[in-house]
Amino acid sequence: MRKRLYLNNDWKFKTEFDEEMAEEGYNNPSLEIVRIPHTVKETPFNYFDDAIYQMVSGYRKVFRADQRFRDKRVILHFEGAAHEATVFFNGEKLGTHSCGYTAFEFDISDKINTAGENIIAVRLDSRESLNVPPFGFVVDYMTYGGIYRDVYLEITDKTYVEDTFVYTDVPEVYEENTPEQDVSPKSVGAFLHAKIKIGGDVRGCVITESLKRISGNHPDNCKDEYEEEKELNKAPANEDNVLDYHTLPIILWDINNPTLYEFTVRIYKDEQLIDEKTEFIGFRNATFKSEGFYLNGRKLKLRGLNRHQSYPYVGYAMPSSMQQEDARILKEELSLNAVRTSHYPQSQDFIDSCDRLGLLVFTEIPGWQHIGDEAWKKQAIENEKEMICQYRNHPSIIMWGVRINESADDDEFYLATNDVAHQLDPSRSTGGVRASVKMSLLEDVYTLNDFSHNGKTPGCISKKQATPDMSKAYMVTEYNGHMYPTKSFDSEDTRVEHAMRHIRVMDAIAGEDDIAGGFGWCMFDYNTHKDFGSGDRICYHGVMDMFRNSKLASYGYEMQGDDHYVLELSSSMDIGEHPECIRGDIWLFTNADSVKMYKNDVFIKEYYPKDTPFKNIKRGPILVDDFIGDTLAENENFSTGFANKVKHALNTAARYGMGRLTLGDKLTGAKMMAIHHMSVKDIVDLYQKYIGDWGGEATSFKFEAVKDGVVVKTLIKETVKDISLEAVISHTELHEGKSYDVASVRFRVVDQNGNVLPFFAEPVKLKTEGAIDLIGPKVVPMRGGMAGTYIKSRRRQGSTGKLIIKLDAAGNKIRKEIAFKINEEVGIYV
């Protein structure tokens, strides 16, 4: 039977490679003992040179085999090693793999020593001078080195399931205009197609295929034929087996009900089971048409962000838990329905999570702008083949990116990449990300990075302006990003403009019926080369910071969802944040039915979603345009009509300054002086009384989000009176299994009402006890009132750990303790 033995522990590492590392008896006390995932160099948070991870390094692993391996097929498998890995086994060179973003493996069946030690050695080249994608010119992201994904042995019978590719034909069951939130589980008939390759001697063997539903909500009053495993087919095995099967009713995979099935292939010989392989699949119809994207028949506007696979300090080297956490953040915190894996294939753990959560994926071949020579292109096509063959069973993936991101036209090259994709996977569309309009279109979808919005121009260009072929689909793959980089500690006006640019583009794309959707740039800030970003080697392009703390822009996405209540204000209500103390536009971000506003506990106004100027997206921010309410009419000697005119003038002055007063406002001021005998000082005092901007009594603003008639969330903006520290932990139960586990800890310094303090910059001090370690420094400065760290489990060091956090804040000594439990699994890990 098929077994998997993980080899992630007890590797020895050196920042150079010696040929002797592959030989028996090699012993160098200077070698560092490391665990996979591993980075060749931990980096500072910022201000570091990419040269520190560019090296030829060496890895060495010694393990013992036993009789379990005798007469078996044994495969040495690497999920990812950046960027060119030459692998030796027991002193023999097995080969070289030249892509840092796809998996590779070697057959060591005839080389393994079942009576003693075996030695794996890897010469890993992470220099950016390699003639492989994405290298050759400049790259706008760090390309960290290391064996940063799992390593394992796969042990099977000599006759085995070599590959399984499953795709489905599903009818378009929903109406085109079915609202996203109204989609209920659907049970339909479908066709299942499987191409199964069997390796080894198939004589006398029988192959079976079966199907079982493992997740997803079930429609009421519907028989589920696959609740229990059901055999679909049984036949004599051959090397290439094709199954075309009409299923009984199955439940559709959809973003709101991501139903997954186990498709299992088994091989029997003399009625004995000798191998089985399971793929997790979903039944869905994902189609790009000239007028947009359709999922199971309904038109769905793709709403996503781009994601890099990097983290502070360790670059690419994070285990499955952190890959899963990023997918969860995208789906559950940011309320997205799609993600683009820019600009390379990403962890299987991340894509698995997208499958389970219902997050659509656009993935693409490695590269960034540059196209190299013929050898480089040959490697790019090999990368594409590996990407498609390794990821094509994931139902979340809806399109293959077969062009180098933002590269020039090269029809011969891109005809080849497009043909490869359709040959290896006839079930999905192809696309190619461009930086210019009306370029050569060989793929199924014209995908464009549209950076046309500059704050004043329209949010996007039209499909007609972009594509040379209106009969094919069109999609926006990047927007904003470098057009308006924004730090979490920038001024309020900058942070607001950043958020509103995302809103404007989202709204514009939503208003274009023939644009399939858009992917904003990007999910979080990331380290980059000296040619890009800020001087500290960070691209501040994210709607979150590097630790996945939310910037204001993230709420524009978050409010589109319904899974949790959203209420945020774009302003701290501190006028000193603004030039001339002019507030400007203040926006409410909410998914509530309405928001009630109070000033010093006096009701001012109730705001409704219909009040937003952004009419295309599901929910747009609402402009706070009144700081007075009915109090003028109630407290002053004005008629109701004249009070409303005075209120308009005062609100206008508060938001935009005296220079933006209308003619009507000025006439109102003249009447206040002429009819009501008010002096200039009286008018200023009235402004102070009802607007309260400068030097007066501190003002408290309260906002209540109302859903179904009930207040579900409250937001208060007032003078800071107290400071506290919040910590958001991804999980406190760490699993020492195939490798170490990591938990993320996100810090926020907040006031007495839970508002982040964007200019708080004191450091937190961190200490660990027990079976955990820190990733990164022990002293972490707050940036924008936020920061983070990562906690890493330690093997065989106990079952508990503790993180102690200390912060000196405005004379208060804050201490927090977070307890972690470590569960250690045994049996399949070396």
Secondary structure as GFF3:
##gff-version 3
##sequence-region A 1 830
A	DSSP	beta_strand	3	6	.	.	.	ID=ss1
A	DSSP	beta_strand	11	14	.	.	.	ID=ss2
A	DSSP	three_ten_helix	19	22	.	.	.	ID=ss3
A	DSSP	beta_strand	32	34	.	.	.	ID=ss4
A	DSSP	three_ten_helix	50	53	.	.	.	ID=ss5
A	DSSP	beta_strand	56	64	.	.	.	ID=ss6
A	DSSP	three_ten_helix	67	69	.	.	.	ID=ss7
A	DSSP	beta_strand	73	78	.	.	.	ID=ss8
A	DSSP	beta_strand	81	82	.	.	.	ID=ss9
A	DSSP	beta_strand	84	89	.	.	.	ID=ss10
A	DSSP	beta_strand	92	97	.	.	.	ID=ss11
A	DSSP	beta_strand	104	107	.	.	.	ID=ss12
A	DSSP	beta_strand	117	125	.	.	.	ID=ss13
A	DSSP	beta_strand	146	147	.	.	.	ID=ss14
A	DSSP	beta_strand	151	156	.	.	.	ID=ss15
A	DSSP	beta_strand	160	169	.	.	.	ID=ss16
A	DSSP	three_ten_helix	180	182	.	.	.	ID=ss17
A	DSSP	beta_strand	187	199	.	.	.	ID=ss18
A	DSSP	beta_strand	205	213	.	.	.	ID=ss19
A	DSSP	beta_strand	230	236	.	.	.	ID=ss20
A	DSSP	beta_strand	240	251	.	.	.	ID=ss21
A	DSSP	beta_strand	253	254	.	.	.	ID=ss22
A	DSSP	beta_strand	257	258	.	.	.	ID=ss23
A	DSSP	beta_strand	261	269	.	.	.	ID=ss24
A	DSSP	beta_strand	272	281	.	.	.	ID=ss25
A	DSSP	beta_strand	286	289	.	.	.	ID=ss26
A	DSSP	beta_strand	292	295	.	.	.	ID=ss27
A	DSSP	beta_strand	298	299	.	.	.	ID=ss28
A	DSSP	beta_strand	302	307	.	.	.	ID=ss29
A	DSSP	alpha_helix	320	328	.	.	.	ID=ss30
A	DSSP	pi_helix	329	333	.	.	.	ID=ss31
A	DSSP	beta_strand	338	341	.	.	.	ID=ss32
A	DSSP	alpha_helix	348	357	.	.	.	ID=ss33
A	DSSP	beta_strand	360	364	.	.	.	ID=ss34
A	DSSP	alpha_helix	374	391	.	.	.	ID=ss35
A	DSSP	beta_strand	397	401	.	.	.	ID=ss36
A	DSSP	alpha_helix	411	424	.	.	.	ID=ss37
A	DSSP	beta_strand	429	434	.	.	.	ID=ss38
A	DSSP	beta_strand	445	449	.	.	.	ID=ss39
A	DSSP	alpha_helix	463	466	.	.	.	ID=ss40
A	DSSP	beta_strand	473	478	.	.	.	ID=ss41
A	DSSP	three_ten_helix	481	483	.	.	.	ID=ss42
A	DSSP	alpha_helix	492	510	.	.	.	ID=ss43
A	DSSP	beta_strand	517	520	.	.	.	ID=ss44
A	DSSP	beta_strand	526	527	.	.	.	ID=ss45
A	DSSP	beta_strand	538	539	.	.	.	ID=ss46
A	DSSP	alpha_helix	554	558	.	.	.	ID=ss47
A	DSSP	beta_strand	567	569	.	.	.	ID=ss48
A	DSSP	three_ten_helix	575	577	.	.	.	ID=ss49
A	DSSP	three_ten_helix	579	581	.	.	.	ID=ss50
A	DSSP	beta_strand	587	590	.	.	.	ID=ss51
A	DSSP	beta_strand	594	599	.	.	.	ID=ss52
A	DSSP	beta_strand	602	607	.	.	.	ID=ss53
A	DSSP	three_ten_helix	609	611	.	.	.	ID=ss54
A	DSSP	beta_strand	622	623	.	.	.	ID=ss55
A	DSSP	alpha_helix	631	635	.	.	.	ID=ss56
A	DSSP	alpha_helix	640	656	.	.	.	ID=ss57
A	DSSP	three_ten_helix	658	660	.	.	.	ID=ss58
A	DSSP	alpha_helix	663	674	.	.	.	ID=ss59
A	DSSP	alpha_helix	680	690	.	.	.	ID=ss60
A	DSSP	beta_strand	701	707	.	.	.	ID=ss61
A	DSSP	beta_strand	710	717	.	.	.	ID=ss62
A	DSSP	beta_strand	723	729	.	.	.	ID=ss63
A	DSSP	beta_strand	733	736	.	.	.	ID=ss64
A	DSSP	beta_strand	742	751	.	.	.	ID=ss65
A	DSSP	beta_strand	763	770	.	.	.	ID=ss66
A	DSSP	beta_strand	772	775	.	.	.	ID=ss67
A	DSSP	beta_strand	779	781	.	.	.	ID=ss68
A	DSSP	beta_strand	786	793	.	.	.	ID=ss69
A	DSSP	beta_strand	800	809	.	.	.	ID=ss70
A	DSSP	beta_strand	812	824	.	.	.	ID=ss71
###
